C-alpha cells in the first residue's frame, strides 16, 4: 500500500513539475475555441485588400483592448500595435498580417467570401483570404488571449503587431518608418507564422537560416525604331530585341551566379506593338528576381543592366535609346531565421507537439516582408514557421502523387479551421512561453 501511495505521489509531482503548463495551455485553448472559430469565420468573410484593411484593423484592435492590451491604431497606415507588460523580462513581438488578395473565392464553402471591391486601378474585383491571413489573425488573437490568461507563467512584455499590406510588401516597412521600434518597446525576439498549403494539420515546418527569399520587381523598357512590318530593314525591331534579351537573361543564373547560390530571373510579362504589320517603337517587360543574399541580389540587378545595354549597343541604337530599367520600390528582403533562436524554439515545440510534428523543410523562393523586422540597426533575431492547415488524408494523398492541393494564392485554397486554430495557438503560445517563461 505504501509503495502504491509513493508511486501515486511521484506521478502527481511529475505532473505538477512537467505537465501543468501543457495542461493549462490545452484547457485555455479549449475554453476559447468556439470564440476563435467565430472570429475566423468573421475574418474569412470580411477580407480587405492591401492598404484597405480598415475594418480588420478595428476588429483586431478591439480584440486586444478587450483583454487588457494598450493599443495604438493607424501605425504606418492601418497597422495596430498592442502592448502588454507583465513584469521585468524580455520583449517578444508577435506579428500577424491582415490583408487579402484580389480573387473571387471558388472553394464552395458555406462561409466563402462574397466580397467585391475596387482595386487601386479602379477595377471591380473579388476579394478573399487566399494566403491564410484570416488564420494568422485568428491565431494571433488566440495567442494573446491565452498568454493573458497564463500570465502567472511568464514575465516580460508582449508587442502584438497587426500589419497591413504584406501582399504588397509595404506594411512592415511603413510601420517601422512610423516609429514601431521607437514609439513602442523594442523586441528582443520577433515571431510569426504562415499557413502551409502542403503540411497536414498538427504539423509545423521550419528552416534554419534563410527561409524565404529576397524579392524584387523590375520594369524594363526595350526601345527600337518603328516601321512597316514589310520593310524590317528600315527599322530596329524592339520585339526581336526583347526576345533576345529574355533568352540572354537566363544565362545570368546558369553562367554568372555560383551554382551554390540560389537565384531566379523570371520575365512574367511582355507587351509591345498594336498590329501584326507594324514594328513598334518599344516593348515593356516585367521581371521578378529572387535570391537570398544581398550580394546575389545586387549582382542580378547589375547584370541585367549590363546585358540590356550591351544588346542595345549591338543593335546600333543610340545612347538615348538604351533600355530603361526601373527597380520598383517594393523590395522584400529575405527572411533569415536566427539559427540559435530556431534551435531553441523548435526544441520547445517538439516537447509540446511531438518530434514527428516539427519538420525541417527546404527554404522557398517566396517572399515575406516579416524580414523587415530583423533588418533594423541593431538587428534582432527572427523566427517564422509554417503552420499545417491541410486535412491529413489529403496531405498524404498529395504526398503519394494522387491529388494536387490548391496552392497559396489559389481561389480554391482554404485552411481547415479546426484543428488548425488549435495547432496555431498551441505552437505560437509555446514559442512565447519558451522566451518569457519564468
C-alpha positions in Angstrom: 0.0 0.0 0.0 2.8 2.4 0.9 4.5 1.6 -2.4 1.4 2.4 -4.4 1.0 5.7 -2.5 4.6 6.5 -3.2 4.1 5.8 -6.9 1.0 8.0 -7.0 2.8 10.8 -5.2 5.7 10.6 -7.7 3.2 10.7 -10.7 1.5 13.7 -9.1 4.8 15.6 -8.5 5.9 14.8 -12.1 2.6 16.2 -13.5 2.9 19.3 -11.4 6.5 20.0 -12.4 6.5 19.0 -16.0 2.9 18.7 -17.3 1.0 21.5 -15.7 1.9 24.1 -18.3 0.7 21.8 -21.2 -2.5 21.0 -19.3 -3.3 24.7 -18.7 -2.5 25.6 -22.2 -4.8 22.9 -23.6 -7.5 23.9 -21.2 -7.3 27.6 -22.1 -7.5 26.8 -25.8 -10.4 24.5 -25.3 -12.2 27.3 -23.5 -11.6 29.8 -26.3 -12.0 27.5 -29.3 -15.7 28.3 -30.1 -14.9 32.0 -29.8 -11.9 31.7 -32.1 -13.8 29.7 -34.7 -16.4 32.5 -34.9 -13.6 35.1 -35.2 -12.0 33.0 -38.0 -15.3 32.9 -39.9 -15.7 36.7 -39.5 -12.2 37.3 -40.8 -12.7 34.9 -43.7 -15.9 36.5 -44.8 -14.7 40.1 -44.4 -11.4 40.2 -46.4 -9.8 43.6 -47.4 -7.2 44.4 -49.9 -3.7 45.7 -49.0 -3.8 49.3 -47.7 -7.6 48.9 -47.3 -7.7 46.9 -44.0 -9.8 49.4 -42.1 -12.4 47.1 -40.6 -9.9 44.3 -40.0 -7.6 46.7 -38.1 -10.5 47.9 -36.0 -11.6 44.4 -35.1 -8.0 43.3 -34.2 -7.6 46.4 -32.0 -10.8 45.7 -30.2 -9.8 42.1 -29.6 -6.6 43.2 -27.9 -8.2 46.0 -25.9 -10.8 43.6 -24.6 -8.1 41.5 -22.8 -6.1 44.4 -21.4 -3.6 45.4 -24.1 -2.6 49.0 -24.5 -3.5 49.5 -28.2 -2.4 52.1 -30.7 -4.0 52.3 -34.1 -3.0 53.7 -37.5 0.7 52.9 -37.1 2.1 53.1 -40.6 -1.3 53.3 -42.2 -3.7 50.6 -40.9 -1.2 49.0 -38.6 -2.0 48.3 -35.0 0.3 47.7 -32.0 -0.8 46.2 -28.8 1.5 46.2 -25.7 1.0 44.1 -22.6 3.5 44.4 -19.8 3.9 41.7 -17.2 6.9 42.5 -15.0 10.6 42.5 -15.8 11.7 40.3 -18.7 12.4 40.1 -22.4 10.2 41.7 -25.0 8.6 39.5 -27.7 7.0 40.8 -30.9 4.3 38.6 -32.5 3.1 39.7 -35.9 0.0 38.9 -37.9 -0.7 40.2 -41.4 -4.2 41.3 -42.2 -4.6 41.9 -45.9 -6.3 39.7 -48.5 -6.0 39.1 -52.3 -8.0 40.3 -55.3 -9.5 36.9 -56.1 -13.1 35.7 -56.3 -13.3 32.7 -53.9 -14.1 29.3 -55.5 -13.8 27.0 -52.5 -17.5 26.2 -52.4 -17.5 26.6 -48.6 -20.7 27.7 -46.9 -18.7 30.6 -45.4 -16.9 31.6 -48.6 -16.2 35.3 -49.1 -18.6 37.1 -51.4 -16.8 40.4 -51.1 -16.1 42.6 -54.1 -14.3 45.9 -54.1 -12.5 48.4 -56.2 -8.7 48.0 -56.5 -6.1 50.7 -56.9 -6.6 50.7 -60.7 -10.3 51.2 -60.4 -11.2 47.6 -61.3 -14.0 45.8 -59.6 -12.5 42.6 -58.1 -13.4 39.8 -55.8 -11.6 39.6 -52.5 -10.6 36.5 -50.5 -8.1 35.4 -47.9 -6.2 33.1 -50.4 -3.0 33.3 -48.4 -4.4 32.4 -45.0 -4.1 35.8 -43.3 -7.5 35.1 -41.7 -5.9 32.1 -39.9 -2.9 34.3 -39.0 -5.2 36.9 -37.3 -7.2 34.3 -35.5 -4.2 32.5 -34.1 -2.7 35.9 -33.2 -5.8 36.8 -31.1 -5.9 33.3 -29.6 -2.3 33.5 -28.6 -2.8 36.9 -27.0 -5.9 35.7 -25.1 -4.0 32.5 -23.9 -1.0 34.4 -22.8 -3.0 36.9 -20.8 -4.8 34.0 -19.1 -1.5 32.4 -18.3 0.3 35.5 -17.1 1.4 33.7 -14.0 3.6 31.6 -16.2 5.7 34.3 -17.8 7.4 37.7 -17.2 8.2 40.3 -19.8 6.5 42.4 -22.4 4.3 41.4 -25.4 4.2 43.6 -28.5 1.5 42.3 -30.8 1.7 43.8 -34.3 -1.3 43.7 -36.7 0.3 44.5 -40.0 -1.3 45.8 -43.2 -0.2 45.2 -46.8 2.0 42.2 -46.6 0.9 41.1 -50.1 2.1 44.4 -51.5 5.4 44.2 -49.4 4.9 47.6 -47.9 3.2 47.2 -44.5 6.2 46.3 -42.3 8.3 49.0 -43.9 5.7 51.6 -43.3 5.2 50.6 -39.6 8.9 50.7 -39.0 9.1 54.1 -40.7 6.3 55.3 -38.4 8.4 54.6 -35.4 7.5 51.0 -34.4 10.8 50.4 -32.7 11.0 54.0 -31.2 7.4 54.5 -30.0 6.9 51.0 -28.6 9.2 48.6 -26.7 11.9 47.3 -29.0 11.7 43.5 -29.2 14.4 41.1 -28.2 12.7 38.5 -30.4 10.2 38.6 -33.2 7.9 35.7 -34.1 5.4 35.0 -36.9 3.8 32.1 -38.6 2.5 31.4 -42.1 0.0 28.8 -43.2 1.3 26.0 -45.4 -0.7 24.6 -48.3 1.1 21.3 -48.1 1.6 20.4 -44.4 -1.1 18.5 -42.6 -2.9 19.9 -39.6 -1.0 19.4 -36.4 2.4 19.7 -38.1 4.7 22.7 -38.5 7.6 23.3 -40.8 10.7 25.4 -40.3 14.0 26.3 -41.9 17.1 27.4 -40.0 18.9 30.4 -41.6 17.3 31.6 -44.9 13.7 30.6 -45.1 12.2 32.9 -47.7 13.8 34.9 -50.5 14.7 38.5 -51.4 12.0 39.6 -53.9 12.5 42.4 -56.5 10.2 43.6 -59.3 11.8 45.3 -62.3 10.1 47.2 -65.1 12.3 47.1 -68.3 11.5 49.0 -71.5 13.3 48.0 -74.7 13.4 50.7 -77.3 13.8 50.5 -81.0 12.9 52.3 -84.2 9.5 51.5 -85.5 8.4 50.9 -89.1 6.4 48.8 -91.5 6.4 45.1 -90.9 7.1 44.5 -94.6 10.3 46.6 -94.5 12.1 45.4 -91.3 15.5 46.5 -92.7 14.4 50.2 -92.3 13.6 49.7 -88.6 15.2 48.4 -85.4 12.7 45.9 -84.1 12.3 46.1 -80.2 10.2 42.9 -80.3 13.2 40.9 -81.6 15.5 42.7 -79.2 13.2 41.8 -76.3 13.1 38.2 -77.4 16.9 38.1 -77.5 17.0 39.8 -74.1 14.7 37.3 -72.4 16.9 34.4 -73.5 20.1 36.3 -72.6 18.8 37.0 -69.1 18.5 33.3 -68.4 22.3 32.9 -68.7 22.7 35.1 -65.6 21.7 32.3 -63.3 23.1 29.5 -65.3 26.5 31.1 -66.1 27.2 34.1 -63.9 25.9 33.2 -60.5 27.6 30.5 -58.5 25.6 27.2 -58.7 25.8 27.1 -54.9 23.8 30.4 -54.6 20.1 30.1 -55.4 18.7 32.8 -57.8 15.7 33.2 -60.1 15.2 35.6 -63.0 11.6 35.4 -64.4 10.2 37.6 -67.1 6.5 37.3 -66.3 5.0 40.0 -68.6 5.8 41.3 -72.1 3.8 43.8 -74.0 4.6 45.6 -77.3 3.0 46.6 -80.5 -0.5 47.2 -81.7 -0.8 45.3 -85.0 1.0 42.4 -86.7 2.4 44.5 -89.6 3.7 47.4 -87.5 7.1 47.3 -85.9 6.7 49.3 -82.6 9.0 51.7 -81.0 9.2 49.9 -77.7 8.4 46.8 -75.7 7.8 46.6 -72.0 8.8 43.7 -69.8 8.1 43.0 -66.1 10.6 40.9 -64.3 10.8 39.3 -60.8 14.1 38.5 -59.2 14.6 36.0 -56.3 17.7 35.5 -54.2 18.8 35.1 -50.6 21.9 37.2 -50.0 22.2 40.9 -50.6 25.3 40.2 -52.7 23.5 38.0 -55.2 20.6 40.4 -55.3 22.8 43.3 -56.3 24.7 41.1 -58.8 21.4 40.2 -60.5 20.4 43.8 -61.0 23.8 44.9 -62.2 24.0 42.0 -64.8 20.5 42.9 -66.1 21.6 46.4 -66.7 24.8 45.3 -68.4 23.2 42.8 -70.7 20.4 45.2 -71.6 22.9 47.9 -72.5 25.1 45.5 -74.5 22.1 44.3 -76.5 21.2 47.9 -77.4 24.7 48.7 -78.5 24.9 45.5 -80.6 21.7 46.6 -82.4 23.2 50.0 -83.2 20.8 52.0 -81.0 22.0 55.5 -79.8 22.5 56.0 -76.1 19.2 57.7 -75.6 17.5 54.5 -76.7 19.3 52.2 -74.3 16.8 50.1 -72.3 15.3 51.8 -69.3 15.3 49.8 -66.1 13.3 50.7 -63.0 13.7 48.7 -59.8 10.3 49.1 -58.1 10.2 50.4 -54.5 8.7 47.0 -53.4 11.8 45.2 -52.3 11.1 42.4 -49.8 14.3 41.2 -48.1 14.9 37.5 -47.3 13.6 36.1 -44.1 16.5 34.8 -42.1 15.6 32.6 -39.1 18.2 33.1 -36.5 19.8 29.6 -36.0 20.2 29.9 -32.2 16.6 31.1 -31.8 15.3 28.4 -34.2 17.1 25.6 -32.3 15.7 26.9 -29.0 12.1 27.2 -30.2 12.0 24.0 -32.2 13.2 22.1 -29.2 10.4 23.5 -27.1 7.9 22.8 -29.9 9.0 19.2 -30.2 8.3 18.8 -26.5 4.9 20.3 -26.8 3.6 18.7 -30.0 6.0 15.8 -30.7 9.2 15.3 -32.7 7.3 14.0 -35.8 5.2 17.1 -36.0 8.1 19.6 -36.1 9.6 19.1 -39.5 12.6 20.8 -41.0 11.7 21.7 -44.6 13.5 23.3 -47.6 13.7 27.0 -47.9 11.5 28.6 -50.6 11.8 31.4 -53.1 8.6 33.1 -52.0 8.8 36.4 -50.2 7.5 37.7 -46.8 8.0 41.2 -45.5 8.3 39.9 -41.9 12.0 40.1 -42.8 12.0 43.8 -42.3 11.6 43.5 -38.5 15.0 42.0 -38.3 16.8 44.4 -40.7 16.9 47.4 -38.4 20.1 48.5 -36.6 20.8 46.7 -34.4 19.4 43.6 -36.0 17.1 41.4 -33.9 16.6 37.6 -34.2 13.5 36.4 -36.1 11.7 33.1 -36.3 8.9 32.4 -38.8 7.4 28.9 -39.2 4.9 27.2 -41.4 1.6 26.0 -39.9 0.0 22.9 -41.4 -3.7 23.5 -42.3 -4.4 20.7 -44.7 -6.6 17.7 -43.9 -4.2 14.9 -43.1 -5.8 12.5 -45.6 -5.5 15.0 -48.4 -1.9 15.9 -47.5 -1.0 12.2 -47.5 -2.7 11.6 -50.9 -0.8 14.6 -52.3 2.4 13.2 -51.0 1.7 10.0 -52.9 1.0 12.0 -56.1 -2.6 11.1 -56.2 -4.1 14.6 -56.0 -2.9 18.2 -56.4 -3.6 20.5 -53.5 -4.7 24.1 -54.0 -1.7 26.4 -53.6 -1.4 29.6 -51.7 -2.9 32.4 -53.7 -5.3 30.0 -55.4 -9.1 30.8 -55.5 -9.6 27.3 -54.1 -7.3 27.5 -51.1 -8.9 27.2 -47.7 -7.4 26.1 -44.4 -9.2 23.5 -42.3 -10.3 25.8 -39.4 -10.2 23.1 -36.7 -7.8 21.9 -35.6 -5.6 24.4 -37.4 -6.6 27.2 -35.0 -5.8 24.9 -32.0 -2.4 24.0 -33.5 -1.5 27.6 -34.3 -2.4 28.9 -30.9 -0.6 26.0 -29.2 2.6 26.4 -31.1 2.8 30.2 -31.1 2.0 30.4 -27.3 4.6 27.7 -26.7 7.2 29.8 -28.5 6.4 32.9 -26.5 6.4 31.0 -23.2 9.8 29.5 -24.0 11.2 33.0 -24.4 9.3 34.6 -21.5 8.7 31.7 -19.1 9.8 32.1 -15.5 
